[in-house]
């Protein structure tokens, strides 16, 4: 083989290897996002219509939420929120419209206590999808019903469904961060034992 043929073959082999590595890396990155976001990945893909745009959006969400100072709730905070939730549920019997509004507000207060910024429903929805991708659809549905409640268009059955959705969100927000807290306690215990 002459030198030119060797160079051409080397360049072609290098290009094939680089292209293969690039496709493998993209596949792996897509797979990681699918595992992390679950059904939210498919929804982002349907909304954006383009895999690259959908994945970019999901990565941006993840990066933004990583910059928040999220923290687990203390046991005292959890108990306080749980008690307030029970009050909201009792209120539903006599005043379902007010109970749904209070449930929405309580979810926002709990999210804010964990460190999430609140006030922009679309942003909250995206933020919630990073840590709680299985719950974000409950959030969407509850917010739609809450809006109908504000305009007086929600039926009692709608309001009952909204309360169920808010309960799922609320429980998830209260539980979120427990794993991190457990890891921190374990790390402190290991440091203490190692002394």
N, CA, C and O of each residue as an XYZ file, in Angstrom:
780
protein
N       0.840     -1.182      0.000
C       0.000      0.000      0.000
C       0.880      1.238      0.000
O       1.876      1.333      0.716
N       0.470      2.172     -0.826
C       1.251      3.401     -0.859
C       0.820      4.339      0.275
O      -0.190      4.088      0.933
N       1.553      5.381      0.499
C       1.338      6.326      1.589
C      -0.015      7.024      1.485
O      -0.683      7.219      2.501
N      -0.420      7.396      0.306
C      -1.701      8.081      0.111
C      -2.861      7.185      0.526
O      -3.791      7.653      1.182
N      -2.827      5.926      0.163
C      -3.888      4.985      0.528
C      -3.956      4.805      2.040
O      -5.042      4.759      2.618
N      -2.797      4.704      2.674
C      -2.743      4.567      4.140
C      -3.339      5.792      4.805
O      -4.098      5.665      5.767
N      -3.013      6.970      4.314
C      -3.552      8.216      4.892
C      -5.062      8.284      4.706
O      -5.786      8.618      5.643
N      -5.543      7.970      3.507
C      -6.982      8.006      3.235
C      -7.712      7.010      4.138
O      -8.736      7.350      4.730
N      -7.199      5.799      4.247
C      -7.827      4.787      5.114
C      -7.804      5.225      6.573
O      -8.788      5.032      7.287
N      -6.720      5.798      7.019
C      -6.608      6.274      8.408
C      -7.641      7.361      8.679
O      -8.310      7.351      9.713
N      -7.765      8.301      7.740
C      -8.748      9.382      7.897
C     -10.165      8.810      7.915
O     -10.975      9.202      8.754
N     -10.471      7.890      7.005
C     -11.808      7.284      6.967
C     -12.113      6.518      8.253
O     -13.203      6.647      8.812
N     -11.166      5.736      8.714
C     -11.366      4.970      9.962
C     -11.565      5.927     11.132
O     -12.432      5.704     11.977
N     -10.776      6.980     11.184
C     -10.919      7.981     12.253
C     -12.292      8.628     12.209
O     -12.930      8.802     13.247
N     -12.750      8.987     11.016
C     -14.076      9.594     10.880
C     -15.179      8.640     11.334
O     -16.123      9.055     12.006
N     -15.063      7.368     10.969
C     -16.063      6.378     11.380
C     -16.060      6.226     12.902
O     -17.124      6.174     13.519
N     -14.885      6.155     13.506
C     -14.785      6.014     14.959
C     -15.362      7.248     15.655
O     -16.116      7.114     16.618
N     -15.017      8.442     15.181
C     -15.523      9.687     15.779
C     -17.040      9.763     15.630
O     -17.739     10.110     16.582
N     -17.548      9.443     14.448
C     -18.999      9.468     14.230
C     -19.694      8.452     15.130
O     -20.731      8.750     15.724
N     -19.126      7.262     15.227
C     -19.711      6.238     16.104
C     -19.723      6.680     17.553
O     -20.713      6.481     18.257
N     -18.618      7.287     18.011
C     -18.547      7.779     19.393
C     -19.563      8.891     19.621
O     -20.196      8.951     20.675
N     -19.717      9.768     18.639
C     -20.668     10.870     18.768
C     -22.097     10.344     18.871
O     -22.863     10.798     19.721
N     -22.464      9.385     18.009
C     -23.806      8.803     18.064
C     -24.025      8.042     19.368
O     -25.113      8.103     19.941
N     -23.019      7.335     19.839
C     -23.140      6.601     21.116
C     -23.328      7.582     22.270
O     -24.133      7.344     23.170
N     -22.583      8.682     22.239
C     -22.708      9.687     23.293
C     -24.097     10.317     23.280
O     -24.702     10.504     24.336
N     -24.607     10.644     22.096
C     -25.981     11.214     22.004
C     -27.020     10.226     22.481
O     -27.956     10.605     23.186
N     -26.871      8.952     22.106
C     -27.813      7.921     22.552
C     -27.781      7.810     24.069
O     -28.829      7.748     24.712
N     -26.585      7.786     24.643
C     -26.439      7.673     26.099
C     -27.060      8.877     26.792
O     -27.754      8.716     27.797
N     -26.826     10.084     26.277
C     -27.373     11.302     26.868
C     -28.899     11.306     26.786
O     -29.573     11.696     27.740
N     -29.442     10.873     25.648
C     -30.906     10.780     25.508
C     -31.468      9.770     26.496
O     -32.491     10.012     27.137
N     -30.802      8.659     26.610
C     -31.259      7.606     27.538
C     -31.264      8.117     28.978
O     -32.200      7.843     29.729
N     -30.223      8.859     29.366
C     -30.154      9.424     30.720
C     -31.334     10.366     30.968
O     -31.955     10.326     32.029
N     -31.634     11.207     29.988
C     -32.761     12.134     30.141
C     -34.084     11.384     30.225
O     -34.946     11.736     31.031
N     -34.252     10.349     29.397
C     -35.486      9.556     29.446
C     -35.663      8.908     30.817
O     -36.765      8.895     31.365
N     -34.584      8.377     31.365
C     -34.666      7.739     32.682
C     -34.957      8.765     33.769
O     -35.733      8.492     34.685
N     -34.351      9.929     33.679
C     -34.526     10.947     34.708
C     -35.930     11.558     34.681
O     -36.552     11.750     35.725
N     -36.420     11.862     33.474
C     -37.676     12.589     33.340
C     -38.886     11.705     33.069
O     -40.017     12.182     33.169
N     -38.691     10.448     32.732
C     -39.806      9.543     32.488
C     -40.786     10.092     31.466
O     -40.380     10.497     30.376
N     -42.084     10.112     31.805
C     -43.099     10.573     30.850
C     -42.932     12.044     30.456
O     -43.427     12.469     29.412
N     -42.249     12.800     31.276
C     -42.024     14.213     30.953
C     -41.113     14.345     29.728
O     -41.207     15.327     28.991
N     -40.247     13.378     29.512
C     -39.396     13.381     28.317
C     -40.275     13.302     27.068
O     -40.106     14.074     26.124
N     -41.212     12.358     27.080
C     -42.109     12.195     25.928
C     -42.970     13.435     25.725
O     -43.232     13.829     24.588
N     -43.406     14.043     26.799
C     -44.223     15.247     26.685
C     -43.414     16.394     26.091
O     -43.893     17.113     25.215
N     -42.184     16.560     26.573
C     -41.326     17.625     26.038
C     -41.080     17.408     24.549
O     -41.056     18.361     23.769
N     -40.898     16.157     24.163
C     -40.691     15.828     22.759
C     -41.933     16.172     21.934
O     -41.822     16.717     20.836
N     -43.108     15.852     22.466
C     -44.353     16.158     21.755
C     -44.567     17.672     21.650
O     -45.019     18.161     20.615
N     -44.247     18.410     22.706
C     -44.442     19.861     22.705
C     -43.456     20.548     21.767
O     -43.841     21.419     20.987
N     -42.200     20.162     21.841
C     -41.162     20.810     21.030
C     -41.153     20.297     19.597
O     -40.805     21.035     18.675
N     -41.534     19.033     19.404
C     -41.561     18.462     18.065
C     -40.200     18.090     17.512
O     -40.103     17.583     16.394
N     -39.168     18.329     18.265
C     -37.809     18.053     17.822
C     -37.017     17.526     19.014
O     -36.996     18.147     20.077
N     -36.370     16.386     18.834
C     -35.657     15.761     19.945
C     -34.570     16.667     20.502
O     -34.424     16.779     21.719
N     -33.812     17.309     19.639
C     -32.733     18.179     20.113
C     -33.272     19.323     20.962
O     -32.720     19.636     22.017
N     -34.353     19.945     20.498
C     -34.953     21.052     21.253
C     -35.542     20.566     22.575
O     -35.384     21.223     23.603
N     -36.215     19.428     22.554
C     -36.811     18.881     23.774
C     -35.724     18.561     24.794
O     -35.849     18.903     25.970
N     -34.668     17.910     24.343
C     -33.582     17.545     25.263
C     -32.856     18.780     25.774
O     -32.442     18.825     26.932
N     -32.703     19.768     24.928
C     -32.082     21.028     25.371
C     -32.925     21.656     26.477
O     -32.390     22.114     27.487
N     -34.245     21.676     26.285
C     -35.150     22.230     27.290
C     -35.036     21.472     28.611
O     -34.982     22.089     29.675
N     -35.000     20.145     28.553
C     -34.902     19.344     29.778
C     -33.562     19.571     30.484
O     -33.517     19.656     31.711
N     -32.483     19.668     29.723
C     -31.170     19.944     30.325
C     -31.153     21.327     30.966
O     -30.568     21.507     32.034
N     -31.792     22.306     30.323
C     -31.858     23.664     30.889
C     -32.650     23.664     32.193
O     -32.267     24.329     33.156
N     -33.748     22.922     32.224
C     -34.529     22.815     33.461
C     -33.656     22.251     34.585
O     -33.601     22.784     35.693
N     -32.979     21.153     34.251
C     -32.147     20.486     35.260
C     -31.062     21.430     35.775
O     -30.829     21.517     36.980
N     -30.409     22.126     34.868
C     -29.348     23.058     35.254
C     -29.903     24.175     36.138
O     -29.291     24.534     37.144
N     -31.050     24.717     35.767
C     -31.662     25.808     36.537
C     -32.004     25.330     37.951
O     -31.727     26.030     38.926
N     -32.597     24.153     38.065
C     -32.998     23.648     39.380
C     -31.770     23.315     40.228
O     -31.807     23.473     41.448
N     -30.693     22.860     39.608
C     -29.465     22.590     40.359
C     -28.921     23.855     41.017
O     -28.244     23.782     42.043
N     -29.214     25.010     40.429
C     -28.730     26.275     40.979
C     -29.564     26.758     42.167
O     -29.130     27.642     42.907
N     -30.744     26.192     42.352
C     -31.566     26.562     43.504
C     -30.940     25.979     44.769
O     -30.211     24.987     44.727
N     -31.236     26.605     45.861
C     -30.764     26.103     47.152
C     -31.875     25.251     47.770
O     -32.460     25.610     48.792
N     -32.151     24.101     47.116
C     -33.221     23.223     47.598
C     -32.773     22.507     48.858
O     -31.610     22.131     49.006
N     -33.704     22.335     49.740
C     -33.407     21.642     50.989
C     -34.593     20.784     51.384
O     -35.732     21.087     51.028
N     -34.329     19.718     52.115
C     -35.457     18.935     52.627
C     -36.141     19.724     53.743
O     -35.513     20.539     54.418
N     -37.408     19.474     53.921
C     -38.128     20.099     55.015
C     -37.746     19.407     56.316
O     -37.461     18.209     56.336
N     -37.742     20.167     57.389
C     -37.502     19.554     58.699
C     -38.742     18.760     59.083
O     -39.816     18.950     58.511
N     -38.587     17.887     60.036
C     -39.735     17.104     60.500
C     -40.818     18.030     61.056
O     -42.008     17.779     60.866
N     -40.416     19.072     61.725
C     -41.380     20.040     62.266
C     -42.149     20.728     61.139
O     -43.364     20.905     61.230
N     -41.448     21.109     60.091
C     -42.107     21.736     58.941
C     -43.075     20.760     58.281
O     -44.199     21.126     57.937
N     -42.633     19.519     58.107
C     -43.513     18.511     57.495
C     -44.801     18.351     58.308
O     -45.899     18.326     57.751
N     -44.655     18.246     59.609
C     -45.831     18.083     60.454
C     -46.746     19.299     60.382
O     -47.969     19.165     60.351
N     -46.145     20.484     60.356
C     -46.944     21.707     60.249
C     -47.710     21.763     58.934
O     -48.895     22.097     58.909
N     -47.024     21.432     57.841
C     -47.693     21.419     56.536
C     -48.769     20.338     56.481
O     -49.847     20.559     55.931
N     -48.479     19.181     57.047
C     -49.469     18.093     57.047
C     -50.719     18.515     57.815
O     -51.838     18.213     57.401
N     -50.529     19.201     58.910
C     -51.669     19.684     59.698
C     -52.484     20.708     58.900
O     -53.714     20.681     58.914
N     -51.792     21.600     58.215
C     -52.498     22.588     57.393
C     -53.245     21.909     56.249
O     -54.334     22.342     55.871
N     -52.653     20.834     55.694
C     -53.319     20.104     54.616
C     -54.613     19.471     55.118
O     -55.630     19.485     54.424
N     -54.568     18.921     56.313
C     -55.790     18.334     56.889
C     -56.877     19.389     57.030
O     -58.050     19.107     56.783
N     -56.502     20.595     57.422
C     -57.473     21.689     57.523
C     -58.090     22.009     56.158
O     -59.296     22.229     56.048
N     -57.257     22.031     55.134
C     -57.739     22.315     53.771
C     -58.709     21.221     53.329
O     -59.753     21.513     52.746
N     -58.368     19.970     53.603
C     -59.260     18.865     53.218
C     -60.601     18.957     53.949
O     -61.648     18.700     53.354
N     -60.575     19.320     55.228
C     -61.835     19.471     55.972
C     -62.663     20.618     55.392
O     -63.889     20.531     55.321
N     -61.996     21.677     54.984
C     -62.678     22.834     54.410
C     -63.437     22.460     53.138
O     -64.445     23.084     52.807
N     -62.951     21.443     52.428
C     -63.557     21.051     51.164
C     -65.037     20.690     51.321
O     -65.839     20.939     50.421
N     -65.385     20.115     52.446
C     -66.774     19.682     52.675
C     -67.740     20.857     52.567
O     -68.774     20.745     51.908
N     -67.420     21.974     53.200
C     -68.325     23.118     53.228
C     -68.019     24.172     52.165
O     -68.915     24.886     51.714
N     -66.762     24.266     51.772
C     -66.360     25.319     50.830
C     -65.355     24.758     49.819
O     -64.170     25.078     49.904
N     -65.793     23.936     48.870
C     -64.854     23.292     47.943
C     -64.055     24.278     47.083
O     -62.878     24.047     46.806
N     -64.690     25.369     46.664
C     -63.972     26.340     45.832
C     -62.811     26.957     46.600
O     -61.702     27.073     46.079
N     -63.073     27.350     47.838
C     -62.026     27.947     48.672
C     -60.952     26.915     49.011
O     -59.769     27.251     49.074
N     -61.351     25.671     49.228
C     -60.393     24.618     49.570
C     -59.403     24.380     48.436
O     -58.213     24.184     48.681
N     -59.884     24.396     47.208
C     -58.983     24.199     46.065
C     -58.005     25.364     45.959
O     -56.821     25.154     45.693
N     -58.476     26.570     46.158
C     -57.579     27.734     46.138
C     -56.543     27.627     47.257
O     -55.363     27.911     47.053
N     -56.997     27.216     48.433
C     -56.081     27.060     49.563
C     -55.081     25.926     49.324
O     -53.922     26.020     49.729
N     -55.527     24.868     48.673
C     -54.625     23.753     48.362
C     -53.516     24.224     47.422
O     -52.346     23.895     47.617
N     -53.894     24.999     46.400
C     -52.899     25.537     45.463
C     -51.890     26.412     46.217
O     -50.680     26.294     46.022
N     -52.397     27.268     47.059
C     -51.535     28.165     47.826
C     -50.610     27.377     48.763
O     -49.431     27.707     48.892
N     -51.138     26.351     49.406
C     -50.327     25.558     50.326
C     -49.215     24.806     49.592
O     -48.103     24.685     50.106
N     -49.509     24.306     48.405
C     -48.471     23.649     47.597
C     -47.369     24.653     47.275
O     -46.186     24.328     47.381
N     -47.744     25.857     46.886
C     -46.734     26.874     46.585
C     -45.914     27.229     47.819
O     -44.699     27.402     47.722
N     -46.552     27.338     48.960
C     -45.834     27.666     50.194
C     -44.841     26.549     50.534
O     -43.704     26.822     50.919
N     -45.271     25.295     50.391
C     -44.380     24.164     50.677
C     -43.216     24.131     49.692
O     -42.075     23.882     50.084
N     -43.502     24.384     48.403
C     -42.423     24.424     47.410
C     -41.431     25.534     47.742
O     -40.218     25.342     47.652
N     -41.951     26.682     48.122
C     -41.091     27.804     48.465
C     -40.247     27.487     49.702
O     -39.078     27.866     49.768
N     -40.825     26.804     50.663
C     -40.079     26.415     51.859
C     -38.921     25.483     51.516
O     -37.887     25.499     52.184
N     -39.096     24.675     50.479
C     -38.023     23.781     50.031
C     -36.949     24.537     49.252
O     -35.833     24.043     49.095
N     -37.286     25.751     48.759
C     -36.311     26.551     48.029
C     -36.671     26.840     46.589
O     -35.891     27.464     45.868
N     -37.844     26.396     46.157
C     -38.289     26.681     44.792
C     -38.814     28.108     44.705
O     -39.527     28.551     45.606
N     -38.482     28.836     43.648
C     -39.144     30.115     43.434
C     -40.587     29.851     42.986
O     -40.848     28.893     42.259
N     -41.500     30.685     43.412
C     -42.903     30.487     43.046
C     -43.444     31.760     42.410
O     -42.819     32.819     42.468
N     -44.617     31.633     41.805
C     -45.275     32.783     41.207
C     -45.523     32.607     39.720
O     -46.484     33.160     39.185
N     -44.683     31.855     39.050
C     -44.832     31.596     37.623
C     -45.194     30.121     37.462
O     -44.337     29.247     37.594
N     -46.456     29.852     37.177
C     -46.942     28.467     37.136
C     -46.172     27.634     36.113
O     -45.837     26.482     36.391
N     -45.891     28.182     34.956
C     -45.168     27.426     33.919
C     -43.771     27.050     34.408
O     -43.314     25.927     34.194
N     -43.096     27.991     35.064
C     -41.752     27.732     35.593
C     -41.824     26.702     36.725
O     -40.991     25.798     36.797
N     -42.809     26.836     37.598
C     -42.969     25.870     38.695
C     -43.189     24.469     38.144
O     -42.641     23.495     38.659
N     -43.984     24.377     37.107
C     -44.262     23.095     36.457
C     -42.954     22.474     35.957
O     -42.682     21.299     36.203
N     -42.163     23.263     35.266
C     -40.885     22.760     34.751
C     -39.945     22.381     35.889
O     -39.295     21.337     35.839
N     -39.872     23.229     36.919
C     -38.986     22.951     38.044
C     -39.387     21.670     38.760
O     -38.542     20.847     39.111
N     -40.664     21.518     38.965
C     -41.179     20.326     39.640
C     -40.854     19.067     38.845
O     -40.640     18.004     39.428
N     -40.816     19.178     37.521
C     -40.551     18.008     36.676
C     -39.140     17.470     36.847
O     -38.886     16.307     36.529
N     -38.223     18.280     37.337
C     -36.838     17.825     37.492
C     -36.725     16.859     38.660
O     -36.132     15.788     38.528
N     -37.279     17.227     39.782
C     -37.169     16.393     40.983
C     -38.312     15.389     41.104
O     -38.148     14.318     41.689
N     -39.454     15.737     40.553
C     -40.658     14.912     40.696
C     -41.346     14.715     39.348
O     -42.483     15.155     39.177
N     -40.684     14.063     38.381
C     -41.291     13.975     37.046
C     -42.617     13.211     37.022
O     -43.448     13.459     36.149
N     -42.825     12.304     37.946
C     -44.069     11.549     37.973
C     -45.244     12.343     38.511
O     -46.394     11.929     38.365
N     -44.966     13.478     39.130
C     -46.011     14.273     39.778
C     -46.410     15.489     38.955
O     -47.468     16.074     39.184
N     -45.579     15.868     38.008
C     -45.824     17.115     37.301
C     -47.149     17.117     36.541
O     -47.767     18.171     36.391
N     -47.592     15.966     36.062
C     -48.883     15.921     35.364
C     -50.030     16.219     36.336
O     -51.024     16.834     35.949
N     -49.899     15.791     37.579
C     -50.900     16.155     38.596
C     -50.934     17.674     38.756
O     -51.998     18.280     38.880
N     -49.756     18.265     38.750
C     -49.669     19.716     38.902
C     -50.370     20.433     37.745
O     -51.130     21.380     37.951
N     -50.100     19.968     36.540
C     -50.742     20.584     35.368
C     -52.261     20.505     35.466
O     -52.966     21.496     35.272
N     -52.745     19.315     35.769
C     -54.205     19.116     35.830
C     -54.827     19.939     36.949
O     -55.893     20.530     36.772
N     -54.168     19.978     38.094
C     -54.698     20.754     39.221
C     -54.747     22.240     38.865
O     -55.712     22.928     39.199
N     -53.714     22.732     38.192
C     -53.679     24.153     37.817
C     -54.763     24.500     36.810
O     -55.351     25.579     36.886
N     -55.038     23.606     35.870
C     -56.113     23.838     34.889
C     -57.450     23.945     35.618
O     -58.240     24.849     35.349
N     -57.696     23.020     36.540
C     -58.962     23.050     37.282
C     -59.020     24.286     38.173
O     -60.075     24.906     38.310
N     -57.886     24.648     38.781
C     -57.864     25.851     39.626
C     -58.229     27.090     38.818
O     -58.947     27.965     39.302
N     -57.736     27.160     37.597
C     -58.076     28.302     36.745
C     -59.576     28.303     36.442
O     -60.223     29.349     36.481
N     -60.118     27.130     36.143
C     -61.571     27.044     35.908
C     -62.337     27.394     37.174
O     -63.426     27.964     37.098
N     -61.792     27.065     38.323
C     -62.414     27.409     39.599
C     -62.447     28.933     39.766
O     -63.447     29.489     40.222
N     -61.363     29.596     39.399
C     -61.306     31.063     39.518
C     -62.342     31.749     38.640
O     -62.850     32.815     38.987
N     -62.650     31.139     37.507
C     -63.635     31.744     36.599
C     -65.045     31.218     36.851
O     -65.983     31.585     36.142
N     -65.197     30.355     37.864
C     -66.510     29.837     38.210
C     -67.008     28.732     37.293
O     -68.204     28.441     37.285
N     -66.139     28.117     36.529
C     -66.537     27.096     35.559
C     -66.311     25.664     36.049
O     -66.683     24.718     35.354
N     -65.713     25.483     37.220
C     -65.404     24.132     37.705
C     -66.605     23.538     38.433
O     -67.266     24.207     39.228
N     -66.867     22.280     38.145
C     -67.933     21.556     38.854
C     -67.376     21.020     40.170
O     -66.166     21.039     40.398
N     -68.259     20.550     41.018
C     -67.824     19.947     42.279
C     -66.938     18.735     42.012
O     -65.969     18.501     42.734
N     -67.265     17.972     40.989
C     -66.431     16.818     40.632
C     -65.045     17.278     40.173
O     -64.043     16.653     40.517
N     -64.982     18.358     39.405
C     -63.691     18.925     39.006
C     -62.875     19.298     40.242
O     -61.683     19.005     40.328
N     -63.533     19.943     41.184
C     -62.847     20.385     42.397
C     -62.346     19.192     43.212
O     -61.265     19.247     43.799
N     -63.126     18.125     43.247
C     -62.701     16.917     43.951
C     -61.443     16.347     43.286
O     -60.504     15.937     43.968
N     -61.433     16.327     41.965
C     -60.249     15.830     41.243
C     -59.041     16.733     41.496
O     -57.921     16.251     41.665
N     -59.277     18.037     41.519
C     -58.180     18.975     41.793
C     -57.565     18.701     43.160
O     -56.344     18.720     43.313
N     -58.412     18.448     44.148
C     -57.898     18.150     45.493
C     -57.057     16.874     45.488
O     -56.035     16.803     46.171
N     -57.475     15.878     44.730
C     -56.694     14.645     44.635
C     -55.338     14.929     43.979
O     -54.308     14.418     44.417
N     -55.354     15.741     42.936
C     -54.093     16.098     42.276
C     -53.186     16.876     43.235
O     -51.994     16.588     43.345
N     -53.757     17.854     43.917
C     -52.953     18.639     44.857
C     -52.398     17.767     45.982
O     -51.279     17.989     46.445
N     -53.163     16.793     46.417
C     -52.677     15.893     47.473
C     -51.431     15.137     46.991
O     -50.456     15.007     47.732
N     -51.467     14.641     45.752
C     -50.303     13.929     45.198
C     -49.080     14.849     45.147
O     -47.979     14.453     45.528
N     -49.284     16.063     44.680
C     -48.186     17.026     44.587
C     -47.658     17.334     45.982
O     -46.454     17.289     46.233
N     -48.575     17.646     46.874
C     -48.219     18.047     48.228
C     -47.408     16.953     48.920
O     -46.373     17.233     49.525
N     -47.874     15.719     48.833
C     -47.150     14.611     49.469
C     -45.758     14.453     48.862
O     -44.793     14.185     49.577
N     -45.657     14.615     47.566
C     -44.364     14.499     46.903
C     -43.416     15.610     47.348
O     -42.240     15.356     47.610
N     -43.916     16.824     47.433
C     -43.081     17.954     47.855
C     -42.631     17.757     49.299
O     -41.487     18.065     49.635
N     -43.507     17.254     50.150
C     -43.118     17.021     51.542
C     -42.052     15.935     51.655
O     -41.150     16.036     52.487
N     -42.150     14.897     50.822
C     -41.175     13.795     50.857
C     -39.865     14.146     50.178
O     -38.821     13.598     50.532
N     -39.899     15.045     49.214
C     -38.698     15.369     48.436
C     -37.585     15.842     49.357
O     -37.795     16.598     50.306
N     -36.404     15.365     49.036
C     -35.238     15.756     49.824
C     -34.910     14.798     50.934
O     -33.836     14.896     51.529
N     -35.814     13.857     51.242
C     -35.533     12.915     52.322
C     -34.315     12.064     52.017
O     -33.532     11.766     52.919
N     -34.138     11.665     50.760
C     -32.991     10.850     50.372
C     -31.700     11.618     50.602
O     -30.732     11.069     51.128
N     -31.682     12.898     50.204
C     -30.491     13.704     50.403
C     -30.194     13.865     51.886
O     -29.036     13.811     52.301
N     -31.240     14.064     52.686
C     -31.060     14.228     54.112
C     -30.463     12.954     54.705
O     -29.561     13.027     55.540
N     -30.948     11.804     54.288
C     -30.433     10.536     54.783
C     -28.964     10.382     54.401
O     -28.160      9.944     55.223
N     -28.601     10.733     53.172
C     -27.201     10.657     52.741
C     -26.322     11.553     53.597
O     -25.230     11.159     54.006
N     -26.810     12.777     53.870
C     -26.036     13.704     54.702
C     -25.822     13.132     56.097
O     -24.712     13.197     56.625
N     -26.872     12.570     56.703
C     -26.744     11.975     58.028
C     -25.747     10.827     58.011
O     -24.921     10.702     58.915
N     -25.825      9.975     56.962
C     -24.910      8.847     56.845
C     -23.476      9.346     56.720
O     -22.574      8.802     57.358
N     -23.257     10.375     55.905
C     -21.913     10.919     55.719
C     -21.372     11.481     57.032
O     -20.203     11.278     57.359
N     -22.213     12.182     57.781
C     -21.783     12.723     59.073
C     -21.442     11.600     60.040
O     -20.459     11.680     60.776
N     -22.265     10.546     60.035
C     -22.026      9.409     60.920
C     -20.703      8.726     60.560
O     -19.939      8.348     61.448
N     -20.430      8.566     59.256
C     -19.179      7.925     58.828
C     -17.981      8.759     59.209
O     -16.951      8.214     59.605
N     -18.093     10.097     59.097
C     -16.999     10.971     59.490
C     -16.779     10.848     60.997
O     -15.641     10.771     61.461
N     -17.872     10.831     61.754
C     -17.788     10.751     63.214
C     -17.169      9.422     63.641
O     -16.328      9.399     64.540
N     -17.567      8.324     63.016
C     -17.060      7.003     63.360
C     -15.588      6.890     62.989
O     -14.821      6.215     63.676
N     -15.193      7.549     61.904
C     -13.823      7.456     61.441
C     -12.816      8.210     62.286
O     -11.612      8.049     62.085
N     -13.263      9.019     63.215
C     -12.347      9.840     64.049
C     -11.612      9.015     65.041
O     -10.810      9.544     65.811
